């Protein structure tokens, strides 16, 4: 009789099943309650194009730039690195800890091929800026129309 009613009445089993479904739905919407410590989409990134290529910025406060790895393979950029946790002094205790730590990887498919040898990356004030120049072969060309 699980999940059914008896003569139009709700049974204890159907109420338990409804409660279980509601609890599953509630807990699935809060990653911190399920034990998942992975931040979706970390680091936060902006990607835009201009006539020269692609520009990507990533928010990476407190990251050692030496621990960042940027790779471009064909038209895919991969950014990976690691944020190490702050070591507290002996006797110090956290009251709140919201900033995550650990290894991360983000990959983006670029809208066109880029000159991988000319990619530049600058890390300033916790923001990484990656400039990827568009490959000459992928740049639009103006076609001259000749009159006959």
C-alpha positions as CSV (number, residue, x, y, z in Angstrom):
1,X,0.0,0.0,0.0
2,X,3.1,2.2,-0.2
3,X,2.1,5.5,-1.7
4,X,-1.6,4.7,-2.2
5,X,-4.7,5.7,-0.4
6,X,-7.2,3.4,1.2
7,X,-10.8,4.5,0.5
8,X,-9.7,8.0,-0.2
9,X,-7.7,8.2,3.1
10,X,-3.9,8.8,3.3
11,X,-2.1,5.8,4.7
12,X,0.9,6.2,7.1
13,X,3.1,4.6,4.4
14,X,2.1,7.1,1.7
15,X,2.8,9.9,4.2
16,X,6.3,8.4,4.9
17,X,7.0,8.2,1.2
18,X,5.9,11.8,0.6
19,X,8.1,12.9,3.5
20,X,11.1,11.0,2.1
21,X,10.6,12.6,-1.4
22,X,10.4,16.1,0.2
23,X,13.6,15.5,2.3
24,X,15.5,14.3,-0.8
25,X,14.4,17.3,-2.8
26,X,15.3,19.7,0.0
27,X,18.8,18.2,0.6
28,X,19.6,17.9,-3.1
29,X,19.3,21.7,-3.5
30,X,22.0,22.5,-0.8
31,X,25.4,21.0,-1.8
32,X,26.9,21.9,1.6
33,X,24.3,19.7,3.3
34,X,25.1,16.7,1.1
35,X,28.8,16.8,2.0
36,X,29.8,18.1,-1.5
37,X,32.6,20.6,-1.0
38,X,33.3,21.3,-4.7
39,X,32.4,24.8,-5.7
40,X,30.6,24.7,-9.0
41,X,32.3,26.8,-11.6
42,X,35.4,27.7,-9.6
43,X,37.1,30.0,-10.3
44,X,34.5,32.5,-11.5
45,X,35.5,33.5,-15.1
46,X,34.5,36.0,-17.7
47,X,35.2,35.2,-21.4
48,X,34.8,37.7,-24.3
49,X,36.0,38.1,-27.8
50,X,37.1,41.1,-29.9
51,X,38.6,41.4,-33.4
52,X,42.0,40.4,-32.1
53,X,41.1,37.3,-30.1
54,X,39.7,36.0,-26.8
55,X,40.2,37.6,-23.4
56,X,39.5,35.5,-20.2
57,X,39.6,36.8,-16.6
58,X,39.4,34.6,-13.6
59,X,39.0,35.5,-9.9
60,X,41.7,33.8,-8.0
61,X,42.4,35.7,-4.7
62,X,45.1,34.3,-2.5
63,X,46.4,31.9,-5.2
64,X,50.1,31.6,-5.8
65,X,50.6,32.3,-9.5
66,X,53.4,29.7,-9.6
67,X,50.7,27.1,-8.8
68,X,48.6,27.9,-11.9
69,X,48.8,25.9,-15.1
70,X,47.4,27.3,-18.4
71,X,47.2,25.0,-21.4
72,X,45.9,25.6,-24.9
73,X,45.3,22.6,-27.1
74,X,43.7,23.3,-30.5
75,X,40.7,25.5,-29.5
76,X,40.4,24.5,-25.9
77,X,41.9,26.4,-22.9
78,X,42.4,24.6,-19.6
79,X,43.1,26.4,-16.4
80,X,44.1,24.4,-13.3
81,X,45.8,25.0,-10.0
82,X,45.4,24.6,-6.3
83,X,44.3,26.8,-3.5
84,X,46.0,25.8,-0.2
85,X,44.3,26.3,3.1
86,X,45.5,29.0,5.5
87,X,47.4,27.4,8.4
88,X,46.1,28.7,11.7
89,X,48.4,29.3,14.6
90,X,48.3,26.9,17.5
91,X,45.2,27.5,19.6
92,X,43.4,29.4,16.9
93,X,39.9,28.0,16.0
94,X,37.7,28.8,13.0
95,X,34.4,30.4,13.7
96,X,33.4,30.4,10.1
97,X,35.1,29.0,7.0
98,X,33.5,29.7,3.7
99,X,36.5,29.9,1.3
100,X,37.2,26.6,-0.3
101,X,40.6,25.0,-1.0
102,X,42.0,22.2,-3.0
103,X,42.7,21.5,-6.7
104,X,40.6,22.9,-9.5
105,X,40.3,22.7,-13.2
106,X,38.2,24.6,-15.7
107,X,38.2,24.1,-19.5
108,X,36.6,26.3,-22.2
109,X,36.1,25.6,-25.9
110,X,37.2,28.8,-27.6
111,X,35.1,30.1,-30.5
112,X,38.1,29.9,-32.9
113,X,41.7,28.8,-33.1
114,X,44.3,30.9,-31.4
115,X,48.0,31.5,-31.7
116,X,49.0,29.3,-28.7
117,X,52.6,30.5,-28.8
118,X,51.5,34.1,-28.3
119,X,49.1,33.6,-25.3
120,X,49.8,36.0,-22.5
121,X,48.7,35.7,-18.8
122,X,49.0,38.4,-16.2
123,X,48.0,38.0,-12.5
124,X,47.2,41.2,-10.7
125,X,45.2,41.9,-7.5
126,X,43.8,38.4,-7.4
127,X,42.6,38.4,-11.0
128,X,44.2,36.4,-13.8
129,X,43.9,37.9,-17.3
130,X,44.6,35.6,-20.2
131,X,44.8,37.1,-23.7
132,X,44.6,34.6,-26.6
133,X,45.3,36.2,-30.0
134,X,43.2,34.8,-32.9
135,X,45.0,32.7,-35.4
136,X,45.7,34.5,-38.7
137,X,44.1,31.6,-40.6
138,X,40.9,32.0,-38.6
139,X,40.6,35.8,-39.0
140,X,37.8,36.9,-41.4
141,X,39.0,38.2,-44.7
142,X,37.4,40.9,-46.8
143,X,36.7,39.5,-50.3
144,X,37.1,42.0,-53.1
145,X,34.3,41.7,-55.7
146,X,35.5,42.5,-59.2
147,X,33.1,43.9,-61.8
148,X,33.0,41.9,-65.0
